[in-house]
Structures are given as C-alpha cells and as structure tokens.
Amino acid sequence: MCSSAAVRVSSTCDVRAAGGTFASLVTNTPPTATGGLTIFFPAYNDVGTIASMVIGAVIIARELTDDFEVVVVNDGSRDGTGQVLEELARMCPALRVVTHPQNRGYGAALRTGFASATKEFVFYTDGDAQYDPRELKALWAWMTPDVDLVNGYKISRSDPLHRIVIGRLYHHAVKLLFGLRVRDVDCDFRLMRRSIFERVHLEKSSGVICLELMKKVHDAGYRIVEAPVHHFHRAYGTSQFFNFPRIARTLVDIAMLWTALVWRKTHLAPATRPEPPPDTSRVPVAKGTEERS
C-alpha cells in the first residue's frame, strides 16, 4: 500500500491517557466510535505517495463507517501532485481536493483541512507516507464517548540519526516549556472530534501548529488518549523542515507561542475566546490527572 514494509498489528495495544498511566488493551473487542469521518492529508510535492495514501484512506474508511470523505489539501505543490489528485478525484467520488495556489506552510494546510472537514470525526496524517493510514483503525477503536482526541505516538522513529536526536530534544524541551503530558507532540497521526474547534482556534502557519493544537486542546480540558503507530522511512521526496534557516524560524515561532499561550494565556481570555453554551448531549470530559513519568 503506502509502504513496502509489512505492518503487523499486535494482539494488544498500549494506550495511554494524557496525565494517566499505560494500560494494555485487547484490540479484538474494543469499543468503537460511531459517526461520520473526514480523513485529510496536507500534501506538498508528494506526487510519489499521495495516490497510495488516498486509496488506503478510502479502503480503511469503508471498514469504519458508511459516512466518510477524503480531503487532500494541495499546498502549492510544484511537482505533479495536482495532476495526480485531479485524476484521482475523477475516479473517486469520496475525494475532495482543496488547492492553495502558492505554498502557505504546513500549519496553513492543516488549518484549511480542519476548516474543510464536514464530518463528526476528523483524522489527519501527512501525505508523504511515513505513516500507514490503515492504522487509523486502532485510533478509531479508542474514540469512546468520553474521549475527544486520540493522539498517535511513534513506536520507533524511522529517520536519520540527526533527525531523531533533534526530534527528541525538541519533544522534551516543549513538553517542559508548555507543560504538556502527551508522549509525542509531533506525531502527525491524530483522530479528533470536529467539535473541538468550536473552542480551539488555530492561528499558526508553520510546523509549530502541532504544538499549538496540543497545548490549546490540553488547556481546554479535552480528554486525550494516546496509541502507538508505526513510522516508516520516507519513500519519496525530502523533508522540508531540517535546514538551519527553517529551524531558526521554528525556534522564533516557539518563543512567540510560549509567550502567548504560557505567559499571557491569550487563548484562555474570555474577552477574546467566549465560552460556548454547554453541550448537554456530551459526556463530561476529564481534565487530566497526575503528571506522567
């Protein structure tokens, strides 16, 4: 499918509640979400992988629900991604393509994807095939009525050594700076309720949007659980992040985000983010417990 590596799913799945502890959960009889599903991919110069990702998404979505859509946000790709998507859209009625005429950045592509989603549940991962969309099935199984976001975490990162080292340093630093309890802030394999965005408003256009998303969801008191997913070597293209100018801009973005969300707490100000009326149809959400080791 999207990777030459065969994915073998274990008979048990370790899932961690944010702020809680690990629990070994048997996957043959899990509780399962019910409702419509939007699957979307941000794509930038992913001509070699986007077709397999879309096909994989359609296959797994059909197993989970009859009410689904697949959205690809083409963020100004300069290769043949747009042409591939046009052809796929003609063959696949479930596919909707949203195009940015020029590259706006990863965060902008995610914001467009979230805004374009129309179903109750929203799942996204990247279009570069470093994750297998078939593993959405594990996240879907743990989207219970009292859970708002299922966050994947990488079992093992399949990247060059320097990226692994930088990624670990980044994770531990932002976890400390932003007071986050999630295991993997930067794992772009997430399933969430679309209703989250009635209270969570994303603003960043760069890659720090993942940090912004998890901090705002955490501070809003939404219930988060985590599930392991496989991470594969990049089969096509090159990373757009790991160069010194982009890393420097990311550090500036993190500093600005920390100032806004940790020091000033602007996202919690009632004057700028009025509290919506309570949703009596929802189960009350846990706000997290003790810090994890």
C-alpha positions in Angstrom: 0.0 0.0 0.0 1.8 3.2 1.1 4.9 1.4 2.2 6.8 -1.7 1.1 7.2 -2.6 4.8 4.5 -5.0 6.0 2.7 -3.8 9.1 2.0 -6.5 11.7 -0.6 -5.5 14.3 -0.1 -6.9 17.8 -3.0 -8.6 19.6 -2.7 -5.9 22.3 -2.4 -2.2 22.1 -0.8 0.1 24.7 -2.9 3.2 25.1 -2.1 6.0 27.5 -4.5 8.6 28.8 -2.9 12.0 28.9 -1.9 12.6 32.5 -2.7 8.9 33.3 -0.8 5.6 33.0 -0.3 2.9 30.5 -3.0 0.3 30.1 -2.7 -2.9 28.0 -5.9 -3.1 25.9 -7.1 -6.1 23.9 -7.9 -5.0 20.4 -10.2 -7.8 19.3 -13.2 -6.4 21.3 -12.6 -2.7 21.7 -15.3 0.0 22.0 -15.7 1.7 18.7 -16.6 5.2 17.6 -19.8 5.8 15.5 -20.3 8.7 13.2 -19.1 10.4 10.1 -15.4 10.6 9.3 -13.3 13.1 7.5 -9.8 11.9 6.5 -7.5 14.6 5.2 -3.9 14.9 4.1 -1.8 18.0 3.8 0.3 17.5 0.6 3.3 19.3 -0.7 5.3 17.8 -3.6 4.0 14.3 -2.7 3.4 13.1 -6.3 5.1 9.7 -5.5 3.0 8.9 -2.4 -0.3 10.8 -2.4 -2.2 8.3 -4.6 -1.5 5.3 -2.3 -2.4 7.4 0.7 -5.8 8.3 -0.8 -6.5 4.7 -1.8 -5.5 3.5 1.6 -7.7 6.1 3.3 -10.8 5.1 1.2 -10.2 1.4 2.0 -9.9 1.9 5.8 -12.8 4.4 5.9 -15.2 1.9 4.3 -14.4 -0.5 7.1 -15.2 2.0 9.8 -18.2 4.0 8.6 -20.6 4.4 5.7 -20.4 8.2 6.1 -16.9 9.4 5.1 -15.0 11.8 2.9 -11.3 12.2 2.0 -9.8 15.6 1.6 -6.4 16.5 0.3 -5.0 20.0 0.8 -2.5 20.6 -2.0 -0.3 23.3 -0.5 1.1 24.8 -3.7 2.9 21.7 -4.9 5.3 22.3 -7.8 5.6 18.7 -8.9 2.8 16.6 -10.4 0.8 16.3 -7.2 -2.0 18.4 -8.6 -2.4 16.4 -11.7 -2.4 13.1 -9.8 -5.1 14.5 -7.5 -7.2 15.7 -10.4 -7.2 12.2 -11.9 -7.9 10.6 -8.5 -10.9 12.9 -8.0 -12.4 11.8 -11.3 -12.2 8.2 -10.2 -13.1 8.6 -6.5 -16.3 10.4 -5.6 -15.3 10.5 -1.9 -12.2 12.6 -2.7 -12.3 16.4 -2.4 -9.2 18.4 -3.3 -8.6 21.8 -1.9 -5.7 23.7 -3.5 -3.5 26.5 -2.3 -2.3 28.3 -5.4 1.0 29.0 -3.6 2.7 27.2 -0.7 1.4 28.7 2.6 3.2 26.4 5.0 2.3 23.2 6.9 0.2 25.0 9.5 -1.9 26.8 6.9 -2.5 23.4 5.2 -3.7 21.9 8.4 -6.0 24.8 9.2 -7.5 24.5 5.7 -8.0 20.8 6.3 -9.8 21.3 9.6 -11.9 24.1 8.1 -12.9 21.9 5.1 -13.9 18.9 7.2 -17.7 18.3 7.4 -18.0 15.1 9.5 -18.2 14.5 13.2 -14.7 13.0 13.5 -11.6 14.3 11.8 -8.4 12.3 11.1 -5.3 13.7 9.5 -1.8 12.5 8.7 0.8 13.6 6.2 0.8 12.8 2.5 4.4 11.6 2.4 3.5 8.0 3.5 5.7 7.9 6.6 2.5 6.7 8.4 0.1 4.0 7.2 -3.5 5.2 7.1 -4.7 1.7 7.8 -3.6 2.2 11.4 -6.4 4.7 11.8 -8.4 1.6 12.7 -6.6 1.4 16.1 -7.3 5.1 16.9 -11.0 4.7 15.8 -11.4 1.8 18.2 -10.5 4.0 21.2 -12.6 7.0 20.3 -15.1 6.3 23.1 -17.8 8.8 24.2 -15.6 10.3 26.9 -12.6 10.8 24.6 -12.1 13.9 22.4 -8.7 13.2 20.7 -6.7 10.1 20.1 -3.0 11.0 19.6 -0.7 8.6 17.9 2.9 8.2 19.1 5.7 6.7 17.1 6.8 3.3 18.3 10.2 3.9 16.7 11.2 6.8 14.6 12.5 5.8 11.1 14.6 8.8 10.3 18.3 9.6 10.0 20.1 9.8 13.4 20.4 13.6 13.4 16.6 14.0 12.9 16.0 11.5 15.7 18.3 13.4 18.1 16.8 16.8 17.2 13.3 15.4 17.5 13.9 14.1 21.0 15.5 17.3 22.2 12.5 19.2 20.7 10.0 17.0 22.3 11.5 17.1 25.8 12.0 20.9 25.6 8.5 21.7 24.5 7.0 19.3 27.0 8.7 21.1 29.8 8.1 24.6 28.4 4.4 24.1 27.7 3.5 21.8 30.5 2.3 19.0 28.1 1.7 15.5 29.2 1.4 13.8 25.8 4.0 11.3 24.9 4.6 12.6 21.3 3.7 16.2 20.5 4.9 15.9 16.9 3.3 12.7 15.7 1.0 13.8 12.9 -1.4 10.9 13.2 -4.4 12.2 15.0 -8.1 11.5 15.3 -10.3 14.1 17.0 -13.9 15.3 17.3 -14.6 18.3 15.0 -16.5 19.9 17.8 -13.1 20.7 19.4 -12.7 23.6 17.0 -15.7 25.3 18.5 -13.4 26.3 21.3 -9.9 25.7 19.9 -8.8 28.3 17.3 -5.6 27.7 15.5 -3.5 30.5 14.1 0.0 29.3 13.2 1.0 28.6 9.6 4.3 26.9 10.3 5.0 23.4 11.7 4.6 24.6 15.3 0.8 24.3 14.7 1.1 20.8 16.2 2.4 22.3 19.4 -0.3 25.0 19.3 -3.0 22.4 18.7 -2.0 20.1 21.6 -1.5 22.9 24.1 -4.8 24.5 23.3 -6.7 21.2 23.4 -5.0 20.3 26.7 -5.8 23.7 28.3 -9.4 23.5 27.1 -9.8 20.4 29.2 -10.5 17.9 26.4 -9.8 14.3 27.1 -6.7 12.9 25.2 -5.6 9.3 24.9 -2.5 8.0 23.0 -2.0 4.9 20.9 1.2 3.6 19.3 1.7 3.8 15.5 4.4 2.7 13.1 6.7 5.3 11.5 8.3 4.5 8.2 11.3 5.7 6.2 10.4 8.4 3.7 9.9 6.6 0.4 9.8 9.7 -1.8 10.9 13.3 -1.6 12.8 15.1 1.1 11.9 16.8 4.4 11.0 20.5 4.1 12.0 21.1 7.8 15.5 20.1 8.5 17.6 23.0 7.3 19.1 25.7 9.5 17.1 28.7 8.4 13.8 26.8 8.9 15.0 25.5 12.3 15.8 29.1 13.3 12.4 30.3 12.3 10.8 27.5 14.2 12.7 28.5 17.4 11.3 32.0 17.0 7.8 30.7 16.5 8.1 28.5 19.6 9.2 31.5 21.6 6.3 33.6 20.4 3.9 30.7 21.0 5.2 30.3 24.6 4.7 34.0 25.2 1.1 33.8 24.0 0.0 30.5 25.5 2.1 30.1 28.6 2.9 33.6 29.8 0.0 35.7 28.6 -2.5 32.8 28.2 -4.3 34.7 25.5 -6.2 31.6 24.3 -7.9 31.5 27.8 -9.0 35.1 27.9 -12.9 35.3 28.0 -12.9 38.5 26.1 -11.2 37.0 23.0 -12.5 33.4 23.3 -16.0 33.5 24.6 -17.1 30.2 26.2 -19.7 28.4 24.1 -23.0 27.2 25.6 -22.7 23.8 27.3 -23.4 20.8 25.1 -25.7 18.7 27.2 -25.5 15.8 24.7 -21.8 15.2 25.5 -20.4 13.2 28.4 -18.4 15.5 30.8 -14.7 15.4 30.0 -11.9 14.6 32.3 -9.3 17.3 32.7 -6.3 15.0 33.3 -4.7 13.7 36.4 -1.1 13.4 37.7 2.0 14.1 35.6 3.4 11.0 33.9 6.9 9.8 34.2 
